[in-house]
Amino acid sequence: MGDRGFKVAAVLVLAAATGSAAWALRSPAPRSQAGIPVGTAPVVRADVAERQQVNGTLGHSGTYDVIAPGGTGVLTRLPATGTVIERGRAVYEVNGARVPLFYGARPAWRAFRLGMTDGADVRELEDNLNALGYGLTVDRHFSLATYWAVRQWQEAAHLPVTGSVPLGQVVFLPGPLRVGGQDAKAGSAVRAGLLVEHGTGSAPDVQVQLDPTLIPSVHTGDQVTVTMPDGTGRKGRITEVGGVAVTQATATNPQQALAPVTITVSGSTAGVLDQAQVQVGITTAVHRQVLAVPIVALLARPGGTYDVVVVSGGVRRHVAVQAGLFDETAGLVEVDGPGLAEGQQVEVPDAGA
């Protein structure tokens, strides 16, 4: 080989070496070569939701006052704080006789008996008798069938069997009562309007105070996630969004305007103290049926940009992507990049290694 041929060969070798060095800079070593075992995960098309974490307080839905509707006598027994009273159970005792709880939005205001005028209160009474197993047609009329159902119920409940329900023999509340405290003492004289005890409903809920700027993004019926003090998760649903912001003092602002939001929690909260602090993930944005990859597939690049590594047939290809919504609950991130398609495999750390 002449001097000219030698020089050309040397240039080609140098160019190849320079090209390899440049590629090494553009294509970082796989995670596995950096000591991180890798696997792959598919590019999927999914709904991606972004959530904001806010503090909430665990409690129970509803606020109830138990007011004696009438009758005379002496309070002889009151339930202990924390007791959950359901339909048909005694909410208190008068002269040693149980006063059962019936469900209904209207308090009792008159005695129930044959010959009384029709009314919504009669429907409430019959609805409860029906729910307790004393089958009858539920309407607004106190019929002979109602009379016999009342007698059967009174006998089973160890009450005077008369077929009529005097004012004060039952108490109506919207649902089960979780006793929060006693407002009268055993030995007190019973009279109409006496506040006997108070409490809440039995269904667990969470109260959240939201910044008003977040209110437009939340709606009644929206699903949320609730993280309990022990780290376990619960599903929740927004049941009420306050329409008026209330000024409260916070750690950072003595005049912070906050809007109340009520969330119903699914599952049991047994063993968790009332007023315990929880974390609530409120969905603030949803992008439906977008391309998404596991968050751990993202490789950070200078300038706040990202790559993913697409793997096909043993060939690794870096793809620059734009990241959209981050769904930390699902572990997914919305992505968009040239040539990226559903079903492709992207490189991720191997969790099983």
VOPAGU-2260 file (C-alpha; in pm, 1 decimal, decimal comma):
REM VOPAGU-2260
SITE   aa  ch    i         X         Y         Z
SITE  MET   A    0       0,0       0,0       0,0
SITE  GLY   A    1     138,1     343,7     -96,7
SITE  ASP   A    2     158,4     644,4     131,0
SITE  ARG   A    3    -168,0     778,4     -15,6
SITE  GLY   A    4    -352,8     452,0      50,5
SITE  PHE   A    5    -218,7     439,2     403,8
SITE  LYS   A    6    -336,5     792,0     473,9
SITE  VAL   A    7    -687,2     720,7     342,0
SITE  ALA   A    8    -714,4     409,8     555,8
SITE  ALA   A    9    -597,5     604,7     858,4
SITE  VAL   A   10    -859,6     873,7     795,8
SITE  LEU   A   11   -1134,7     611,2     766,3
SITE  VAL   A   12   -1026,8     446,0    1090,4
SITE  LEU   A   13   -1014,0     782,5    1266,4
SITE  ALA   A   14   -1358,8     875,6    1129,3
SITE  ALA   A   15   -1504,3     544,5    1244,6
SITE  ALA   A   16   -1354,8     592,2    1587,9
SITE  THR   A   17   -1482,6     950,3    1607,8
SITE  GLY   A   18   -1828,5     838,5    1496,0
SITE  SER   A   19   -1837,3     568,5    1762,9
SITE  ALA   A   20   -1741,3     820,3    2027,8
SITE  ALA   A   21   -2011,5    1061,1    1911,5
SITE  TRP   A   22   -2275,4     781,8    1918,1
SITE  ALA   A   23   -2167,6     686,3    2268,0
SITE  LEU   A   24   -2238,4    1043,1    2377,9
SITE  ARG   A   25   -2576,6    1049,5    2208,3
SITE  SER   A   26   -2687,0     700,1    2325,0
SITE  PRO   A   27   -2612,1     641,4    2695,4
SITE  ALA   A   28   -2534,4     295,0    2818,5
SITE  PRO   A   29   -2834,0      77,4    2906,0
SITE  ARG   A   30   -2944,2      78,3    3268,7
SITE  SER   A   31   -2815,9    -279,2    3295,2
SITE  GLN   A   32   -2463,9    -161,9    3209,9
SITE  ALA   A   33   -2499,2     103,4    3479,8
SITE  GLY   A   34   -2572,4    -166,1    3739,1
SITE  ILE   A   35   -2951,0    -136,7    3716,0
SITE  PRO   A   36   -3125,4    -454,4    3592,9
SITE  VAL   A   37   -3378,8    -378,1    3322,8
SITE  GLY   A   38   -3694,4    -524,4    3177,9
SITE  THR   A   39   -3960,2    -397,2    2942,0
SITE  ALA   A   40   -4317,7    -271,5    2967,3
SITE  PRO   A   41   -4570,2    -199,1    2693,2
SITE  VAL   A   42   -4675,5     137,0    2560,2
SITE  VAL   A   43   -5049,4     145,3    2634,1
SITE  ARG   A   44   -5347,8     358,0    2547,8
SITE  ALA   A   45   -5529,4     455,1    2867,0
SITE  ASP   A   46   -5708,9     723,9    3061,7
SITE  VAL   A   47   -5450,4     922,9    3258,5
SITE  ALA   A   48   -5559,8    1128,7    3556,8
SITE  GLU   A   49   -5356,6    1386,6    3745,6
SITE  ARG   A   50   -5439,9    1430,8    4113,2
SITE  GLN   A   51   -5365,4    1688,5    4377,7
SITE  GLN   A   52   -5300,7    1565,2    4729,9
SITE  VAL   A   53   -5483,9    1755,1    5004,1
SITE  ASN   A   54   -5534,3    1698,4    5375,6
SITE  GLY   A   55   -5866,3    1574,0    5507,6
SITE  THR   A   56   -6024,0    1482,1    5840,7
SITE  LEU   A   57   -6191,6    1145,6    5891,6
SITE  GLY   A   58   -6535,6    1147,7    6052,2
SITE  HIS   A   59   -6888,6    1023,9    5991,3
SITE  SER   A   60   -7163,2    1162,6    5770,9
SITE  GLY   A   61   -7451,9    1364,2    5908,6
SITE  THR   A   62   -7508,2    1553,9    6231,5
SITE  TYR   A   63   -7805,6    1441,3    6436,9
SITE  ASP   A   64   -7974,0    1562,0    6755,5
SITE  VAL   A   65   -8197,3    1314,9    6937,8
SITE  ILE   A   66   -8493,2    1516,2    7069,3
SITE  ALA   A   67   -8770,0    1353,3    7269,9
SITE  PRO   A   68   -9088,2    1399,5    7063,6
SITE  GLY   A   69   -9315,3    1374,1    7367,6
SITE  GLY   A   70   -9423,1    1146,1    7648,5
SITE  THR   A   71   -9372,0    1161,6    8021,8
SITE  GLY   A   72   -9154,5     972,5    8263,5
SITE  VAL   A   73   -8789,9     945,2    8359,8
SITE  LEU   A   74   -8487,2     867,4    8148,5
SITE  THR   A   75   -8364,8     534,2    8280,0
SITE  ARG   A   76   -8090,1     449,2    8031,7
SITE  LEU   A   77   -7876,6     622,9    7768,1
SITE  PRO   A   78   -7642,4     457,9    7516,8
SITE  ALA   A   79   -7267,0     493,4    7558,1
SITE  THR   A   80   -7067,4     727,9    7337,9
SITE  GLY   A   81   -6958,9     549,8    7020,7
SITE  THR   A   82   -7256,1     312,3    7015,1
SITE  VAL   A   83   -7407,4     263,9    6668,8
SITE  ILE   A   84   -7787,2     238,0    6682,7
SITE  GLU   A   85   -7970,9      95,9    6384,2
SITE  ARG   A   86   -8338,0      69,4    6295,5
SITE  GLY   A   87   -8545,6     -93,3    6568,8
SITE  ARG   A   88   -8278,2     -61,2    6837,7
SITE  ALA   A   89   -8328,1     147,2    7151,2
SITE  VAL   A   90   -8207,9     505,2    7124,5
SITE  TYR   A   91   -8280,6     555,4    7497,6
SITE  GLU   A   92   -8514,5     423,1    7768,9
SITE  VAL   A   93   -8801,9     590,9    7954,0
SITE  ASN   A   94   -8940,7     427,4    8268,6
SITE  GLY   A   95   -8748,0     112,9    8175,8
SITE  ALA   A   96   -8914,6      86,2    7832,2
SITE  ARG   A   97   -8710,5     100,3    7513,6
SITE  VAL   A   98   -8765,8     388,8    7271,9
SITE  PRO   A   99   -8671,9     243,2    6931,9
SITE  LEU   A  100   -8513,7     427,4    6641,3
SITE  PHE   A  101   -8703,7     443,0    6312,0
SITE  TYR   A  102   -8561,8     592,2    5992,4
SITE  GLY   A  103   -8727,0     896,7    5843,7
SITE  ALA   A  104   -8658,1    1255,5    5747,6
SITE  ARG   A  105   -8957,3    1389,6    5945,8
SITE  PRO   A  106   -8974,7    1378,9    6325,9
SITE  ALA   A  107   -9290,7    1239,1    6484,8
SITE  TRP   A  108   -9539,0    1512,6    6576,6
SITE  ARG   A  109   -9854,8    1314,6    6655,0
SITE  ALA   A  110   -9969,1     974,5    6773,6
SITE  PHE   A  111  -10036,6     697,8    6518,9
SITE  ARG   A  112  -10376,3     528,6    6545,3
SITE  LEU   A  113  -10678,2     409,4    6353,3
SITE  GLY   A  114  -10885,1     699,7    6226,9
SITE  MET   A  115  -10596,4     945,1    6197,8
SITE  THR   A  116  -10569,9    1152,7    5881,0
SITE  ASP   A  117  -10339,4    1037,5    5604,5
SITE  GLY   A  118   -9987,9    1180,9    5596,4
SITE  ALA   A  119   -9621,4    1143,7    5515,4
SITE  ASP   A  120   -9553,9    1042,2    5875,4
SITE  VAL   A  121   -9778,8     737,6    5828,4
SITE  ARG   A  122   -9574,5     640,9    5523,3
SITE  GLU   A  123   -9256,7     665,2    5734,7
SITE  LEU   A  124   -9405,7     441,5    6004,0
SITE  GLU   A  125   -9523,3     180,5    5754,0
SITE  ASP   A  126   -9192,3     188,3    5569,0
SITE  ASN   A  127   -9009,5     100,5    5892,4
SITE  LEU   A  128   -9256,2    -173,2    5987,5
SITE  ASN   A  129   -9212,8    -318,1    5639,3
SITE  ALA   A  130   -8832,0    -304,1    5668,2
SITE  LEU   A  131   -8851,6    -486,7    6003,3
SITE  GLY   A  132   -9043,8    -770,8    5841,5
SITE  TYR   A  133   -9403,9    -682,6    5919,9
SITE  GLY   A  134   -9515,5    -685,7    5557,7
SITE  LEU   A  135   -9783,3    -439,7    5454,1
SITE  THR   A  136   -9859,1    -198,5    5173,2
SITE  VAL   A  137   -9670,0     127,3    5231,0
SITE  ASP   A  138   -9888,0     432,7    5174,0
SITE  ARG   A  139  -10008,1     738,9    5362,2
SITE  HIS   A  140  -10306,6     565,9    5525,5
SITE  PHE   A  141  -10316,2     406,6    5873,6
SITE  SER   A  142  -10525,3     103,9    5781,9
SITE  LEU   A  143  -10637,5    -203,5    5969,2
SITE  ALA   A  144  -10332,7    -381,6    5823,8
SITE  THR   A  145  -10115,1    -108,1    5976,4
SITE  TYR   A  146  -10288,9    -159,5    6310,6
SITE  TRP   A  147  -10210,4    -533,1    6312,7
SITE  ALA   A  148   -9850,8    -476,7    6198,5
SITE  VAL   A  149   -9803,5    -230,0    6486,7
SITE  ARG   A  150   -9936,9    -487,8    6735,3
SITE  GLN   A  151   -9695,0    -752,8    6604,4
SITE  TRP   A  152   -9402,5    -512,2    6625,3
SITE  GLN   A  153   -9495,4    -397,8    6977,4
SITE  GLU   A  154   -9516,9    -754,9    7101,3
SITE  ALA   A  155   -9176,4    -845,1    6955,4
SITE  ALA   A  156   -9022,6    -524,2    7094,6
SITE  HIS   A  157   -9165,2    -586,0    7444,6
SITE  LEU   A  158   -9373,6    -268,6    7431,2
SITE  PRO   A  159   -9735,6    -226,9    7540,6
SITE  VAL   A  160   -9941,9    -401,4    7270,5
SITE  THR   A  161  -10208,9    -150,8    7171,3
SITE  GLY   A  162  -10198,9    -122,5    6791,5
SITE  SER   A  163  -10137,2     250,8    6824,6
SITE  VAL   A  164   -9808,3     436,5    6867,7
SITE  PRO   A  165   -9826,2     719,4    7121,3
SITE  LEU   A  166   -9610,9    1025,6    7069,2
SITE  GLY   A  167   -9272,4     949,6    7225,3
SITE  GLN   A  168   -9276,8     571,6    7173,0
SITE  VAL   A  169   -9041,3     596,5    6870,6
SITE  VAL   A  170   -8783,8     847,6    6746,6
SITE  PHE   A  171   -8727,8     918,7    6376,5
SITE  LEU   A  172   -8383,0    1004,5    6237,4
SITE  PRO   A  173   -8261,1    1001,1    5875,3
SITE  GLY   A  174   -8053,2     686,9    5931,0
SITE  PRO   A  175   -7839,3     494,1    6180,1
SITE  LEU   A  176   -7705,5     695,6    6475,0
SITE  ARG   A  177   -7349,3     687,0    6599,6
SITE  VAL   A  178   -7373,3     836,9    6946,5
SITE  GLY   A  179   -7135,6    1127,7    6993,9
SITE  GLY   A  180   -7240,4    1240,4    7340,7
SITE  GLN   A  181   -7519,3    1261,0    7596,7
SITE  ASP   A  182   -7704,8    1587,6    7654,0
SITE  ALA   A  183   -7934,6    1464,7    7932,7
SITE  LYS   A  184   -7865,3    1246,5    8232,8
SITE  ALA   A  185   -8033,4     929,0    8349,9
SITE  GLY   A  186   -8298,4    1036,3    8600,2
SITE  SER   A  187   -8398,1    1346,7    8403,3
SITE  ALA   A  188   -8767,1    1407,2    8347,6
SITE  VAL   A  189   -8875,1    1346,7    7988,5
SITE  ARG   A  190   -9067,0    1619,8    7811,1
SITE  ALA   A  191   -9131,9    1713,0    7450,1
SITE  GLY   A  192   -8829,8    1894,8    7306,7
SITE  LEU   A  193   -8575,7    1752,0    7553,1
SITE  LEU   A  194   -8235,0    1714,6    7386,2
SITE  VAL   A  195   -8133,9    1365,2    7494,4
SITE  GLU   A  196   -7815,3    1298,4    7297,0
SITE  HIS   A  197   -7638,5    1384,4    6974,0
SITE  GLY   A  198   -7424,5    1210,9    6717,7
SITE  THR   A  199   -7358,4    1141,7    6352,9
SITE  GLY   A  200   -7449,3     888,2    6090,5
SITE  SER   A  201   -7258,4     559,9    6081,5
SITE  ALA   A  202   -7114,1     593,8    5730,1
SITE  PRO   A  203   -6750,9     713,5    5731,0
SITE  ASP   A  204   -6668,9    1032,7    5545,3
SITE  VAL   A  205   -6384,3    1279,2    5503,6
SITE  GLN   A  206   -6408,6    1655,4    5534,2
SITE  VAL   A  207   -6171,5    1853,8    5314,3
SITE  GLN   A  208   -6118,8    2230,1    5302,9
SITE  LEU   A  209   -6022,3    2321,3    4946,3
SITE  ASP   A  210   -5867,6    2630,7    4800,3
SITE  PRO   A  211   -6149,9    2794,0    4597,7
SITE  THR   A  212   -5930,4    2785,1    4286,9
SITE  LEU   A  213   -5969,8    2404,3    4285,0
SITE  ILE   A  214   -6349,3    2406,9    4317,1
SITE  PRO   A  215   -6417,7    2435,3    3939,6
SITE  SER   A  216   -6231,6    2106,8    3886,2
SITE  VAL   A  217   -6432,0    1901,9    4142,3
SITE  HIS   A  218   -6789,8    1783,9    4111,1
SITE  THR   A  219   -7037,7    1579,5    4309,4
SITE  GLY   A  220   -6991,6    1214,7    4214,8
SITE  ASP   A  221   -6621,2    1244,5    4127,6
SITE  GLN   A  222   -6407,5     950,8    4240,5
SITE  VAL   A  223   -6111,7    1020,6    4471,8
SITE  THR   A  224   -5848,9     819,9    4655,4
SITE  VAL   A  225   -5813,2     834,6    5033,3
SITE  THR   A  226   -5490,5     730,7    5205,8
SITE  MET   A  227   -5550,0     626,9    5567,1
SITE  PRO   A  228   -5304,2     697,4    5852,1
SITE  ASP   A  229   -5161,6     343,5    5820,0
SITE  GLY   A  230   -5087,7     397,9    5449,9
SITE  THR   A  231   -5368,5     181,8    5314,8
SITE  GLY   A  232   -5587,2     322,2    5039,3
SITE  ARG   A  233   -5964,2     356,4    5013,1
SITE  LYS   A  234   -6189,4     457,8    4729,4
SITE  GLY   A  235   -6398,2     767,2    4789,3
SITE  ARG   A  236   -6663,9     972,1    4616,7
SITE  ILE   A  237   -6739,2    1342,5    4647,6
SITE  THR   A  238   -7091,6    1376,1    4785,2
SITE  GLU   A  239   -7106,6    1748,9    4854,7
SITE  VAL   A  240   -6920,0    2055,3    4734,2
SITE  GLY   A  241   -6972,0    2365,6    4945,2
SITE  GLY   A  242   -7095,7    2665,5    4754,0
SITE  VAL   A  243   -6960,5    2923,4    5000,2
SITE  ALA   A  244   -6596,6    2968,8    5095,6
SITE  VAL   A  245   -6529,0    3018,5    5466,6
SITE  THR   A  246   -6237,8    3224,8    5593,0
SITE  GLN   A  247   -6012,1    3023,0    5823,2
SITE  ALA   A  248   -5670,0    3064,9    5976,3
SITE  THR   A  249   -5404,0    2832,1    5833,9
SITE  ALA   A  250   -5035,9    2779,3    5906,7
SITE  THR   A  251   -4941,8    3012,8    5621,4
SITE  ASN   A  252   -5235,3    3252,8    5603,5
SITE  PRO   A  253   -5445,6    3388,7    5891,7
SITE  GLN   A  254   -5725,6    3481,2    5648,1
SITE  GLN   A  255   -5734,3    3183,6    5407,6
SITE  ALA   A  256   -6065,7    3133,9    5222,6
SITE  LEU   A  257   -6149,3    2763,4    5198,4
SITE  ALA   A  258   -6447,5    2574,8    5055,3
SITE  PRO   A  259   -6578,5    2261,7    5235,1
SITE  VAL   A  260   -6600,1    1933,7    5044,0
SITE  THR   A  261   -6750,6    1610,4    5180,3
SITE  ILE   A  262   -6625,6    1270,6    5063,3
SITE  THR   A  263   -6788,7     933,8    5132,8
SITE  VAL   A  264   -6535,3     656,3    5198,2
SITE  SER   A  265   -6588,0     295,2    5094,2
SITE  GLY   A  266   -6492,4       5,0    5316,1
SITE  SER   A  267   -6446,8     -13,8    5689,5
SITE  THR   A  268   -6259,3     242,4    5896,6
SITE  ALA   A  269   -6269,1      29,4    6211,9
SITE  GLY   A  270   -5970,3      96,7    6433,4
SITE  VAL   A  271   -5908,8     445,3    6291,9
SITE  LEU   A  272   -5977,8     728,6    6533,1
SITE  ASP   A  273   -6236,6     993,0    6456,0
SITE  GLN   A  274   -6078,6    1319,9    6340,6
SITE  ALA   A  275   -5768,1    1136,8    6217,1
SITE  GLN   A  276   -5582,5    1314,1    5938,9
SITE  VAL   A  277   -5588,1    1147,4    5595,5
SITE  GLN   A  278   -5459,1    1229,9    5248,5
SITE  VAL   A  279   -5706,6    1274,8    4964,8
SITE  GLY   A  280   -5611,0    1255,3    4598,4
SITE  ILE   A  281   -5850,1    1479,7    4405,6
SITE  THR   A  282   -5853,4    1446,0    4028,0
SITE  THR   A  283   -5781,7    1783,3    3871,6
SITE  ALA   A  284   -5740,0    1675,1    3507,6
SITE  VAL   A  285   -5809,9    1367,1    3294,0
SITE  HIS   A  286   -5684,6    1289,2    2943,6
SITE  ARG   A  287   -5868,2     992,1    2794,5
SITE  GLN   A  288   -5723,0     718,9    2574,7
SITE  VAL   A  289   -5378,6     868,1    2532,9
SITE  LEU   A  290   -5045,7     691,5    2488,1
SITE  ALA   A  291   -4885,1     618,2    2823,6
SITE  VAL   A  292   -4582,2     441,6    2966,5
SITE  PRO   A  293   -4475,0     360,8    3322,4
SITE  ILE   A  294   -4335,6     669,0    3492,9
SITE  VAL   A  295   -4013,1     475,5    3562,4
SITE  ALA   A  296   -3956,8     443,6    3185,6
SITE  LEU   A  297   -3874,4     813,9    3157,5
SITE  LEU   A  298   -3509,6     912,5    3129,3
SITE  ALA   A  299   -3449,2    1272,9    3231,5
SITE  ARG   A  300   -3251,4    1489,5    2993,4
SITE  PRO   A  301   -3108,7    1841,6    3025,5
SITE  GLY   A  302   -3361,2    2120,2    2988,6
SITE  GLY   A  303   -3646,3    1929,7    3150,1
SITE  THR   A  304   -3694,2    1693,2    2854,8
SITE  TYR   A  305   -3729,6    1312,9    2856,5
SITE  ASP   A  306   -3640,0    1006,0    2654,3
SITE  VAL   A  307   -3776,5     654,4    2654,7
SITE  VAL   A  308   -3587,0     354,6    2521,2
SITE  VAL   A  309   -3790,4     150,3    2272,4
SITE  VAL   A  310   -3672,6    -211,5    2253,6
SITE  SER   A  311   -3746,6    -426,9    1947,8
SITE  GLY   A  312   -3570,2    -748,2    1850,0
SITE  GLY   A  313   -3279,7    -671,1    2079,4
SITE  VAL   A  314   -3233,0    -323,9    1926,9
SITE  ARG   A  315   -3256,0     -24,9    2159,7
SITE  ARG   A  316   -3374,5     308,5    2022,7
SITE  HIS   A  317   -3392,2     634,3    2218,4
SITE  VAL   A  318   -3707,6     834,0    2149,6
SITE  ALA   A  319   -3748,7    1191,2    2271,4
SITE  VAL   A  320   -4093,8    1232,7    2425,8
SITE  GLN   A  321   -4309,6    1507,5    2563,2
SITE  ALA   A  322   -4460,8    1420,9    2900,2
SITE  GLY   A  323   -4821,8    1512,0    2971,5
SITE  LEU   A  324   -5020,7    1419,7    3281,4
SITE  PHE   A  325   -4855,8    1211,7    3553,7
SITE  ASP   A  326   -5092,3     953,4    3710,0
SITE  GLU   A  327   -4909,5     853,4    4026,4
SITE  THR   A  328   -5192,2     624,2    4139,0
SITE  ALA   A  329   -5168,3     415,2    3821,3
SITE  GLY   A  330   -4794,7     467,6    3784,8
SITE  LEU   A  331   -4837,0     597,2    3429,5
SITE  VAL   A  332   -4737,7     911,5    3242,5
SITE  GLU   A  333   -4889,8    1045,5    2922,1
SITE  VAL   A  334   -4627,8    1063,3    2644,5
SITE  ASP   A  335   -4599,9    1172,1    2282,0
SITE  GLY   A  336   -4297,2    1110,3    2061,5
SITE  PRO   A  337   -4203,1    1042,9    1697,9
SITE  GLY   A  338   -4279,3     684,6    1599,0
SITE  LEU   A  339   -4409,8     590,2    1943,5
SITE  ALA   A  340   -4706,4     352,8    1916,1
SITE  GLU   A  341   -4931,3     137,0    2131,4
SITE  GLY   A  342   -4791,9    -212,0    2190,3
SITE  GLN   A  343   -4424,0    -119,1    2161,8
SITE  GLN   A  344   -4196,5    -222,2    2448,0
SITE  VAL   A  345   -4001,3      35,6    2647,0
SITE  GLU   A  346   -3715,8     -21,8    2883,9
SITE  VAL   A  347   -3787,9      -1,2    3258,7
SITE  PRO   A  348   -3598,2     -98,5    3573,6
SITE  ASP   A  349   -3656,4    -467,2    3650,0
SITE  ALA   A  350   -3854,0    -467,0    3974,5
SITE  GLY   A  351   -3816,0    -843,4    4010,7
SITE  ALA   A  352   -3440,5    -842,9    3998,2
